[in-house]
Amino acid sequence: MEDEQQLREEARAAFKAAHGYWHAALDDLLRVDPRYVAAYDRLLRVTSERGHLSPVQRELIGVAVNAQVTYLNPVYTRHHVGEARRLGASEAEVVETLQLAASLGVHSMLVGVPIAHEVFEELGVAASPQLDKHAHGLKEDFIRERKYWSPPWDTVLAYTPEYFDAYLGLSRIPWVHGVLEESFKELIYVAIDVVTTHLFVSGIRVHVRKAIEYGATPDQVIDVITIASNIGVHSTLMGASQMGADQR
């Protein structure tokens, strides 16, 4: 029993020394398995020791991963917002990160409308894929501001230029008025597309390419993917907290 207590104390001290904090969500996991906490500590250290992202950037990626719509983890969103602010991130940088993460919802359109179009074609009720002058203008605005285009957008634009216009107005805010570097905006998109709860393959390809074109390095891309992958451990954190609740 003394050995287990010593392991807990050592794991907690090492974690705090490495990361500068201790999160209450770790308490129950530490109680049931301090060795796992030590291994989790080592996993979290990988990107900080590699040093390709700044501490603030790592925390902002954590904000995006936890706040994006396929996960919506309030405990760890709050944690990463707090750590980002503690490390020097401005309120504007945090808000912009959340705005960029919120764009994930558009994937319902990018996946769903082309599939619906295929069914409409089978039934003989499909819209013409030809874009009118107004739709072409919206497409040109997007390409000018974002410097890329994905083929599914053509189908969305053909069916509902009204939505595309409204989405363009929403999504342009962090790009036109934002404070984060363009390469880091794209890294945020990589993070929310690659996270285990989403895995949007075509988006990963697009935004990795754009991140590199804007000046991000391959090592930065890999570290963003690494941070996104770490939410897998939240299964043990959540489960251990439920076990702890039974004993409280």
GUNU-466823 format. One line per field, with one value per residue: residue in one letter; chain; x, y, z negated of N, C-alpha, C in turn. Coordinates in nm, 3 decimals. Atoms other than C-alpha are relative to their C-alpha. Example, Ala and Ser with C-alpha at 12.3 -4.5 7.8 and 13.67 -1.06 7.14 Angstrom:
<atoms>
type <- (A  S)
mol <- (A  A)
n.c1 <- (0.089  -0.082)
n.c2 <- (-0.119  -0.119)
n.c3 <- (0.000  0.006)
ca.c1 <- (1.230  1.367)
ca.c2 <- (-0.450  -0.106)
ca.c3 <- (-0.780  -0.714)
c.c1 <- (0.090  -0.077)
c.c2 <- (0.120  0.109)
c.c3 <- (0.000  -0.073)
</atoms>
This chain:
<atoms>
type <- (M  E  D  E  Q  Q  L  R  E  E  A  R  A  A  F  K  A  A  H  G  Y  W  H  A  A  L  D  D  L  L  R  V  D  P  R  Y  V  A  A  Y  D  R  L  L  R  V  T  S  E  R  G  H  L  S  P  V  Q  R  E  L  I  G  V  A  V  N  A  Q  V  T  Y  L  N  P  V  Y  T  R  H  H  V  G  E  A  R  R  L  G  A  S  E  A  E  V  V  E  T  L  Q  L  A  A  S  L  G  V  H  S  M  L  V  G  V  P  I  A  H  E  V  F  E  E  L  G  V  A  A  S  P  Q  L  D  K  H  A  H  G  L  K  E  D  F  I  R  E  R  K  Y  W  S  P  P  W  D  T  V  L  A  Y  T  P  E  Y  F  D  A  Y  L  G  L  S  R  I  P  W  V  H  G  V  L  E  E  S  F  K  E  L  I  Y  V  A  I  D  V  V  T  T  H  L  F  V  S  G  I  R  V  H  V  R  K  A  I  E  Y  G  A  T  P  D  Q  V  I  D  V  I  T  I  A  S  N  I  G  V  H  S  T  L  M  G  A  S  Q  M  G  A  D  Q  R)
mol <- (A  A  A  A  A  A  A  A  A  A  A  A  A  A  A  A  A  A  A  A  A  A  A  A  A  A  A  A  A  A  A  A  A  A  A  A  A  A  A  A  A  A  A  A  A  A  A  A  A  A  A  A  A  A  A  A  A  A  A  A  A  A  A  A  A  A  A  A  A  A  A  A  A  A  A  A  A  A  A  A  A  A  A  A  A  A  A  A  A  A  A  A  A  A  A  A  A  A  A  A  A  A  A  A  A  A  A  A  A  A  A  A  A  A  A  A  A  A  A  A  A  A  A  A  A  A  A  A  A  A  A  A  A  A  A  A  A  A  A  A  A  A  A  A  A  A  A  A  A  A  A  A  A  A  A  A  A  A  A  A  A  A  A  A  A  A  A  A  A  A  A  A  A  A  A  A  A  A  A  A  A  A  A  A  A  A  A  A  A  A  A  A  A  A  A  A  A  A  A  A  A  A  A  A  A  A  A  A  A  A  A  A  A  A  A  A  A  A  A  A  A  A  A  A  A  A  A  A  A  A  A  A  A  A  A  A  A  A  A  A  A  A  A  A  A  A  A  A)
n.c1 <- (0.082  -0.090  -0.058  0.101  0.010  -0.120  0.018  0.096  -0.066  -0.102  0.067  0.060  -0.107  -0.062  0.097  0.005  -0.127  -0.012  0.106  0.030  0.134  0.061  0.143  0.078  0.048  -0.102  -0.006  0.054  -0.088  -0.120  0.034  0.017  -0.115  -0.101  -0.089  0.063  -0.017  -0.138  -0.010  0.074  -0.091  -0.102  0.067  0.025  -0.126  -0.062  -0.001  -0.076  -0.143  -0.038  -0.021  0.034  0.109  -0.018  0.097  0.132  0.057  0.045  0.124  0.108  0.040  0.083  0.131  0.074  0.032  0.102  0.121  0.065  0.136  0.010  -0.048  0.066  -0.039  -0.011  -0.103  -0.133  0.001  -0.027  -0.139  -0.094  0.017  -0.070  -0.145  -0.041  0.000  -0.108  -0.128  -0.014  0.092  0.098  0.140  0.029  -0.056  0.085  0.128  -0.024  -0.016  0.134  0.069  -0.053  0.048  0.144  0.024  0.015  0.139  0.024  -0.025  0.131  0.034  -0.099  0.022  0.140  0.060  -0.038  0.071  0.139  0.000  -0.006  0.133  0.087  -0.028  0.064  0.145  0.032  0.043  -0.121  -0.018  -0.108  -0.127  -0.053  0.011  0.035  -0.096  -0.009  -0.072  -0.140  -0.060  -0.025  -0.113  -0.121  -0.028  -0.056  -0.135  -0.086  -0.026  -0.051  -0.108  0.020  0.138  0.024  0.110  0.135  0.061  0.076  0.134  0.070  0.029  0.104  0.130  0.039  -0.091  0.037  -0.079  -0.141  -0.023  0.005  -0.115  -0.119  -0.002  -0.037  -0.133  -0.105  -0.032  -0.137  -0.100  -0.010  -0.019  -0.066  -0.133  -0.089  -0.067  0.076  -0.046  0.055  0.143  0.011  -0.031  0.122  0.088  -0.054  0.032  0.141  0.034  -0.070  0.035  0.055  0.146  0.044  -0.077  0.049  -0.123  -0.024  -0.038  -0.138  -0.088  0.006  -0.055  -0.144  -0.063  0.006  -0.089  -0.138  -0.012  -0.006  -0.126  -0.015  -0.096  0.052  -0.005  0.113  0.119  -0.001  0.027  0.144  0.069  -0.029  0.085  0.139  0.016  -0.007  0.131  0.031  -0.020  0.116  0.083  -0.040  0.027  0.142  0.039  -0.053  0.079  0.125  -0.035  -0.023  0.128  0.065  -0.065  0.010)
n.c2 <- (-0.120  -0.113  -0.013  -0.061  -0.141  -0.067  -0.014  -0.109  -0.127  -0.024  -0.028  -0.133  -0.100  -0.004  -0.062  -0.143  -0.060  -0.002  -0.074  -0.123  0.004  0.130  -0.014  0.083  0.119  0.104  0.055  0.136  0.088  0.018  0.092  0.139  0.051  -0.104  0.033  -0.050  -0.146  -0.026  0.025  -0.111  -0.114  0.016  -0.023  -0.144  -0.073  0.021  -0.119  -0.109  0.032  -0.018  -0.144  -0.061  -0.093  -0.073  0.041  -0.058  0.070  0.133  -0.014  -0.040  0.123  0.071  -0.067  0.036  0.143  0.030  -0.080  0.024  0.049  0.145  0.040  -0.090  0.038  -0.128  0.005  -0.024  -0.130  -0.099  0.016  -0.050  -0.145  -0.054  0.013  -0.090  -0.136  -0.007  -0.004  -0.125  -0.016  -0.106  0.040  0.004  0.123  0.111  -0.011  0.036  0.146  0.058  -0.029  0.091  0.135  0.007  0.026  0.144  0.031  -0.008  0.130  0.060  -0.044  0.049  0.144  0.032  -0.051  0.084  0.129  -0.029  -0.025  0.129  0.060  -0.080  0.041  0.130  -0.019  -0.094  -0.130  -0.073  -0.136  -0.018  -0.030  -0.126  -0.112  -0.126  -0.107  -0.028  0.111  -0.011  -0.108  0.051  0.092  -0.081  -0.064  0.102  0.033  -0.117  -0.014  0.122  0.048  0.139  0.037  0.144  0.033  0.009  -0.131  -0.029  0.058  -0.080  -0.130  0.016  0.022  -0.102  -0.114  -0.078  0.053  -0.024  -0.143  -0.020  0.067  -0.078  -0.114  0.047  0.061  -0.096  -0.090  0.019  -0.018  -0.141  -0.084  0.078  -0.036  0.114  0.015  0.084  0.139  0.059  0.022  0.126  0.108  0.023  0.080  0.137  0.062  0.036  0.102  0.127  0.051  0.135  -0.004  -0.051  0.069  -0.048  0.025  -0.099  -0.124  0.013  -0.021  -0.141  -0.094  0.026  -0.068  -0.145  -0.037  0.000  -0.111  -0.124  -0.008  0.099  0.106  0.136  0.034  -0.064  0.077  0.125  -0.028  -0.029  0.129  0.067  -0.061  0.042  0.141  0.023  0.008  0.139  0.025  -0.050  0.116  0.046  -0.107  -0.002  0.124  -0.002  -0.096  0.065  0.093  -0.079  -0.051  0.110  0.017  -0.125)
n.c3 <- (0.000  0.003  -0.133  -0.085  0.039  -0.049  -0.145  -0.022  0.030  -0.103  -0.127  0.010  0.001  -0.133  -0.092  0.028  -0.039  -0.146  -0.069  0.070  0.058  0.029  -0.024  0.092  -0.071  0.010  0.135  0.009  -0.076  0.083  0.109  -0.043  -0.075  -0.016  -0.111  -0.122  0.002  -0.040  -0.144  -0.063  0.012  -0.105  -0.128  -0.015  -0.013  -0.131  -0.086  0.064  -0.012  -0.141  -0.007  -0.129  0.026  0.125  0.102  -0.028  -0.115  0.043  0.076  -0.092  -0.069  0.098  0.002  -0.121  0.001  0.101  -0.020  -0.130  0.022  0.016  0.132  0.096  0.135  0.073  0.105  -0.057  -0.067  0.105  0.041  -0.100  -0.006  0.115  -0.019  -0.107  0.055  0.097  -0.072  -0.074  -0.112  0.018  -0.016  -0.143  -0.055  0.043  -0.072  -0.139  -0.003  0.010  -0.125  -0.101  0.032  -0.027  -0.143  -0.022  -0.033  -0.144  -0.062  -0.030  -0.136  -0.096  -0.018  -0.020  -0.124  -0.115  0.006  -0.039  -0.145  -0.068  0.009  -0.086  -0.138  -0.020  -0.004  -0.105  0.052  0.037  -0.049  -0.096  0.066  -0.050  0.092  -0.063  0.020  0.144  0.063  -0.041  0.077  0.135  -0.010  -0.017  0.130  0.089  -0.046  0.025  0.144  0.063  -0.087  -0.042  -0.028  0.003  -0.092  0.057  0.011  -0.122  0.015  0.101  -0.060  -0.101  0.063  0.097  0.009  0.119  0.112  -0.023  0.025  0.145  0.060  -0.034  0.090  0.134  0.006  -0.035  0.112  0.052  -0.105  -0.036  0.119  0.102  0.049  -0.012  -0.129  -0.092  0.010  0.121  -0.026  -0.073  0.094  0.078  -0.085  0.000  0.129  0.015  -0.100  0.025  0.133  -0.009  -0.008  -0.131  -0.106  -0.129  -0.075  -0.106  0.065  0.047  -0.116  -0.042  0.097  0.011  -0.114  0.019  0.111  -0.052  -0.095  0.077  0.072  0.107  -0.030  0.021  0.142  0.066  -0.037  0.075  0.141  0.010  -0.005  0.127  0.104  -0.024  0.034  0.144  0.065  0.028  0.142  0.074  0.036  0.133  0.096  0.027  0.069  0.137  0.078  0.037  0.108  0.118  0.048  0.075  0.131  0.076)
ca.c1 <- (0.000  0.287  0.442  0.116  0.095  0.452  0.376  0.079  0.287  0.566  0.326  0.144  0.467  0.616  0.299  0.284  0.653  0.622  0.297  0.268  -0.074  -0.271  -0.628  -0.892  -1.010  -0.684  -0.748  -0.963  -0.736  -0.437  -0.615  -0.693  -0.375  -0.082  0.127  -0.125  -0.108  0.271  0.236  -0.024  0.218  0.482  0.233  0.142  0.507  0.579  0.475  0.622  0.957  0.957  0.912  0.759  0.453  0.462  0.293  0.011  -0.035  -0.055  -0.324  -0.524  -0.519  -0.651  -0.930  -1.029  -1.018  -1.232  -1.478  -1.551  -1.902  -1.826  -1.681  -1.802  -1.611  -1.680  -1.437  -1.133  -1.243  -1.246  -0.911  -0.738  -0.892  -0.759  -0.412  -0.398  -0.487  -0.240  0.036  -0.040  -0.308  -0.537  -0.914  -0.927  -0.702  -0.921  -1.242  -1.094  -0.991  -1.350  -1.484  -1.253  -1.353  -1.721  -1.677  -1.684  -2.063  -2.035  -1.921  -2.286  -2.333  -2.010  -2.090  -2.469  -2.555  -2.343  -2.499  -2.847  -2.757  -2.668  -3.005  -3.182  -3.008  -3.129  -3.483  -3.462  -3.511  -3.152  -3.074  -2.854  -2.489  -2.436  -2.370  -2.534  -2.355  -2.434  -2.308  -1.991  -1.930  -1.964  -1.721  -1.469  -1.505  -1.432  -1.127  -0.992  -1.026  -0.938  -0.709  -0.855  -1.170  -1.311  -1.533  -1.820  -1.873  -1.988  -2.280  -2.369  -2.354  -2.573  -2.850  -2.836  -2.637  -2.829  -2.661  -2.322  -2.348  -2.447  -2.175  -1.915  -2.015  -1.977  -1.658  -1.475  -1.481  -1.169  -0.996  -1.072  -1.070  -0.864  -0.535  -0.392  -0.141  -0.290  -0.074  -0.202  -0.564  -0.509  -0.348  -0.664  -0.864  -0.630  -0.689  -1.068  -1.075  -0.830  -0.973  -1.090  -1.455  -1.457  -1.179  -1.286  -1.031  -1.081  -1.060  -0.739  -0.581  -0.697  -0.591  -0.256  -0.172  -0.291  -0.104  0.222  0.157  0.107  0.437  0.367  0.621  0.556  0.665  0.399  0.133  0.240  0.232  -0.118  -0.233  -0.063  -0.246  -0.578  -0.515  -0.473  -0.847  -0.849  -0.723  -1.038  -1.213  -1.008  -1.043  -1.418  -1.452  -1.228  -1.431  -1.746  -1.575  -1.467  -1.820  -1.941  -1.694  -1.766)
ca.c2 <- (0.000  0.234  0.159  0.254  0.578  0.661  0.596  0.833  1.106  1.066  1.060  1.370  1.561  1.467  1.569  1.908  1.970  1.889  2.071  2.340  2.229  1.944  1.889  1.760  1.517  1.328  1.256  0.947  0.802  0.860  0.672  0.364  0.348  0.585  0.399  0.494  0.859  0.846  0.697  0.964  1.229  1.091  1.094  1.458  1.558  1.442  1.760  1.993  1.812  1.813  2.190  2.259  2.436  2.706  2.637  2.876  2.706  2.364  2.488  2.654  2.327  2.166  2.426  2.350  1.972  1.973  2.243  2.121  1.991  1.620  1.623  1.927  1.842  2.134  2.015  2.009  2.305  2.509  2.363  2.445  2.792  2.857  2.725  2.921  3.241  3.165  3.121  3.452  3.390  3.687  3.666  3.740  3.441  3.207  3.338  3.306  2.947  2.868  3.038  2.832  2.512  2.597  2.564  2.186  2.196  2.276  1.920  1.814  2.015  1.905  1.537  1.543  1.761  1.565  1.239  1.391  1.507  1.151  1.028  1.315  1.212  0.855  0.984  1.237  1.543  1.675  2.043  2.167  2.167  2.489  2.794  3.125  3.461  3.520  3.175  3.222  3.549  3.376  3.107  3.370  3.549  3.224  3.143  3.497  3.495  3.133  3.053  2.708  2.534  2.186  2.019  1.941  2.314  2.329  2.102  2.294  2.619  2.483  2.385  2.660  2.972  3.132  2.901  2.940  3.320  3.310  3.058  3.265  3.564  3.362  3.175  3.480  3.659  3.490  3.519  3.884  4.019  3.757  3.777  3.427  3.351  3.194  2.883  2.833  2.879  2.591  2.383  2.432  2.300  1.999  1.934  1.939  1.726  1.462  1.426  1.071  1.175  1.313  1.183  1.391  1.256  1.500  1.794  1.663  1.653  2.004  2.169  1.991  2.119  2.472  2.476  2.386  2.640  2.911  2.822  2.552  2.271  1.897  1.862  2.111  1.918  1.593  1.753  1.889  1.539  1.405  1.650  1.563  1.194  1.242  1.265  0.886  0.894  1.082  0.743  0.640  0.980  0.976  0.615  0.657  0.961  0.750  0.485  0.757  0.895  0.554  0.570  0.929)
ca.c3 <- (0.000  -0.081  0.259  0.433  0.235  0.325  0.692  0.668  0.509  0.765  1.060  0.939  0.872  1.209  1.393  1.220  1.282  1.652  1.730  1.466  1.344  1.195  1.312  1.071  1.341  1.288  0.919  0.962  1.231  1.004  0.727  0.936  1.146  1.087  1.346  1.612  1.505  1.541  1.889  1.980  1.856  2.092  2.381  2.318  2.305  2.660  2.840  2.578  2.591  2.972  2.952  3.293  3.153  2.888  2.552  2.646  2.982  2.817  2.579  2.858  3.050  2.731  2.722  3.082  3.040  2.727  2.834  3.188  3.242  3.262  2.910  2.709  2.392  2.153  1.883  2.109  2.320  1.999  1.899  2.228  2.245  1.896  1.978  2.305  2.121  1.840  2.096  2.265  2.528  2.579  2.556  2.929  3.005  2.800  2.958  3.305  3.232  3.132  3.446  3.665  3.482  3.534  3.910  3.866  3.895  4.265  4.330  4.309  4.627  4.795  4.740  4.737  5.037  5.291  5.165  5.193  5.546  5.646  5.522  5.698  6.023  5.980  5.934  6.215  5.995  5.974  6.007  6.290  6.190  6.384  6.169  6.251  6.243  5.875  5.774  5.977  5.796  5.457  5.569  5.677  5.342  5.155  5.368  5.334  4.955  4.879  5.173  5.244  5.363  5.298  5.563  5.320  5.283  5.647  5.565  5.250  5.443  5.722  5.479  5.220  5.301  5.014  4.765  4.927  4.912  4.544  4.458  4.642  4.432  4.111  4.195  4.330  3.993  3.847  4.184  4.251  3.895  3.714  3.526  3.572  3.847  4.159  4.122  3.768  3.875  4.117  3.842  3.637  3.931  3.950  3.580  3.597  3.913  3.786  3.434  3.364  3.333  3.689  3.923  4.224  4.472  4.760  4.520  4.368  4.714  4.806  4.483  4.446  4.794  4.712  4.381  4.558  4.834  4.570  4.404  4.145  4.122  4.151  3.787  3.680  3.871  3.704  3.360  3.421  3.516  3.204  2.978  3.142  3.080  2.707  2.642  2.646  2.287  2.187  2.189  1.887  1.721  1.758  1.652  1.348  1.242  1.247  1.036  0.799  0.777  0.657  0.368  0.263)
c.c1 <- (0.086  0.064  -0.097  -0.013  0.121  -0.008  -0.095  0.068  0.103  -0.064  -0.060  0.107  0.064  -0.091  -0.001  0.130  0.011  -0.098  -0.042  -0.139  -0.032  -0.150  -0.076  -0.050  0.100  -0.002  -0.047  0.086  0.128  -0.026  -0.002  0.122  0.105  0.098  -0.057  0.013  0.141  0.019  -0.072  0.084  0.104  -0.059  -0.021  0.128  0.056  0.008  0.075  0.150  0.048  0.016  -0.036  -0.120  0.029  -0.098  -0.140  -0.065  -0.051  -0.132  -0.117  -0.046  -0.087  -0.139  -0.083  -0.046  -0.115  -0.130  -0.074  -0.122  -0.011  0.049  -0.064  0.025  0.019  0.112  0.136  0.004  0.035  0.147  0.096  -0.016  0.077  0.151  0.051  0.010  0.116  0.135  0.014  -0.090  -0.099  -0.141  -0.035  0.052  -0.085  -0.132  0.016  0.018  -0.137  -0.080  0.047  -0.050  -0.147  -0.031  -0.020  -0.143  -0.028  0.022  -0.129  -0.042  0.095  -0.013  -0.144  -0.058  0.045  -0.068  -0.146  -0.009  0.004  -0.136  -0.098  0.020  -0.066  -0.151  -0.043  -0.044  0.120  0.000  0.113  0.128  0.061  -0.025  -0.037  0.103  0.021  0.081  0.148  0.071  0.031  0.120  0.131  0.038  0.067  0.145  0.096  0.038  0.072  0.107  -0.006  -0.147  -0.010  -0.121  -0.138  -0.070  -0.081  -0.142  -0.082  -0.045  -0.111  -0.139  -0.042  0.105  -0.031  0.080  0.147  0.035  0.004  0.120  0.128  0.011  0.043  0.146  0.111  0.044  0.139  0.109  0.020  0.036  0.085  0.141  0.101  0.064  -0.079  0.040  -0.060  -0.150  -0.019  0.036  -0.118  -0.099  0.048  -0.041  -0.144  -0.043  0.059  -0.040  -0.082  -0.152  -0.050  0.068  -0.054  0.118  0.027  0.041  0.142  0.097  0.006  0.076  0.145  0.072  0.002  0.092  0.145  0.020  0.009  0.126  0.017  0.098  -0.068  0.001  -0.116  -0.130  -0.007  -0.031  -0.146  -0.081  0.021  -0.087  -0.144  -0.023  -0.011  -0.136  -0.040  0.012  -0.119  -0.098  0.035  -0.027  -0.147  -0.044  0.048  -0.079  -0.132  0.023  0.021  -0.129  -0.072  0.058  -0.008  -0.134)
c.c2 <- (0.126  0.022  0.068  0.149  0.078  0.021  0.115  0.136  0.035  0.036  0.140  0.109  0.014  0.069  0.151  0.070  0.014  0.096  0.128  0.005  -0.142  0.019  -0.096  -0.128  -0.115  -0.073  -0.144  -0.099  -0.026  -0.101  -0.144  -0.054  0.110  -0.027  0.052  0.152  0.036  -0.021  0.110  0.127  -0.006  0.027  0.149  0.079  -0.004  0.130  0.116  -0.025  0.012  0.148  0.068  0.094  0.071  -0.052  0.055  -0.073  -0.138  0.009  0.041  -0.118  -0.084  0.060  -0.046  -0.145  -0.031  0.074  -0.032  -0.092  -0.151  -0.049  0.082  -0.042  0.128  0.001  0.035  0.122  0.110  -0.007  0.062  0.150  0.066  -0.005  0.093  0.144  0.017  0.015  0.123  0.017  0.112  -0.057  -0.013  -0.128  -0.121  0.002  -0.040  -0.150  -0.069  0.024  -0.092  -0.143  -0.016  -0.029  -0.147  -0.036  -0.001  -0.134  -0.078  0.035  -0.061  -0.149  -0.027  0.045  -0.079  -0.137  0.018  0.022  -0.131  -0.069  0.075  -0.038  -0.134  0.012  0.100  0.137  0.088  0.140  0.004  0.033  0.132  0.114  0.127  0.107  0.029  -0.108  0.004  0.109  -0.043  -0.093  0.078  0.070  -0.099  -0.028  0.116  0.010  -0.120  -0.069  -0.151  -0.020  -0.152  -0.032  -0.014  0.135  0.035  -0.050  0.077  0.132  -0.008  -0.011  0.115  0.110  0.088  -0.046  0.035  0.145  0.027  -0.064  0.077  0.121  -0.037  -0.044  0.099  0.085  -0.025  0.020  0.146  0.086  -0.069  0.045  -0.115  -0.005  -0.097  -0.146  -0.067  -0.020  -0.134  -0.118  -0.030  -0.083  -0.145  -0.071  -0.045  -0.104  -0.137  -0.062  -0.129  -0.002  0.051  -0.071  0.032  0.001  0.107  0.134  -0.003  0.028  0.148  0.088  -0.027  0.073  0.152  0.045  0.009  0.117  0.134  0.011  -0.093  -0.108  -0.137  -0.040  0.064  -0.074  -0.128  0.024  0.037  -0.130  -0.076  0.053  -0.045  -0.144  -0.025  -0.006  -0.145  -0.033  0.050  -0.112  -0.049  0.107  0.005  -0.122  -0.003  0.097  -0.060  -0.103  0.075  0.052  -0.106  -0.012  0.127  0.011)
c.c3 <- (0.000  0.137  0.096  -0.031  0.048  0.150  0.033  -0.020  0.108  0.133  0.000  0.007  0.136  0.100  -0.020  0.044  0.151  0.064  -0.071  -0.062  -0.042  0.014  -0.091  0.066  -0.008  -0.135  -0.007  0.077  -0.078  -0.112  0.047  0.073  0.022  0.114  0.131  0.008  0.044  0.150  0.079  -0.002  0.112  0.138  0.025  0.022  0.142  0.080  -0.065  0.013  0.144  0.033  0.130  -0.007  -0.132  -0.105  0.024  0.117  -0.038  -0.076  0.090  0.084  -0.093  -0.011  0.119  -0.002  -0.096  0.020  0.128  -0.018  -0.013  -0.136  -0.112  -0.145  -0.083  -0.104  0.059  0.089  -0.100  -0.044  0.100  0.023  -0.114  0.015  0.110  -0.051  -0.100  0.068  0.089  0.120  -0.031  0.011  0.147  0.065  -0.038  0.076  0.146  0.018  -0.004  0.128  0.112  -0.024  0.036  0.146  0.031  0.042  0.149  0.069  0.023  0.142  0.102  0.025  0.043  0.132  0.122  -0.001  0.040  0.150  0.079  -0.001  0.091  0.147  0.031  0.017  0.107  -0.048  -0.037  0.058  0.103  -0.072  0.044  -0.098  0.075  -0.038  -0.148  -0.071  0.037  -0.079  -0.142  -0.001  0.010  -0.131  -0.094  0.038  -0.027  -0.148  -0.059  0.082  0.027  0.032  -0.003  0.088  -0.064  -0.014  0.125  -0.012  -0.102  0.060  0.103  -0.063  -0.091  -0.011  -0.121  -0.122  0.018  -0.032  -0.151  -0.070  0.028  -0.092  -0.141  -0.005  0.033  -0.120  -0.057  0.104  0.035  -0.120  -0.107  -0.034  0.012  0.138  0.088  -0.009  -0.123  0.011  0.070  -0.089  -0.091  0.081  0.009  -0.128  -0.009  0.103  -0.035  -0.134  0.014  0.015  0.135  0.117  0.139  0.098  0.105  -0.060  -0.053  0.113  0.040  -0.098  -0.036  0.112  -0.021  -0.113  0.047  0.096  -0.072  -0.086  -0.118  0.043  -0.015  -0.148  -0.077  0.031  -0.082  -0.147  -0.023  0.000  -0.130  -0.113  0.016  -0.044  -0.149  -0.069  -0.027  -0.148  -0.083  -0.034  -0.140  -0.105  -0.037  -0.079  -0.143  -0.087  -0.043  -0.111  -0.130  -0.059  -0.082  -0.140  -0.087  -0.070)
</atoms>
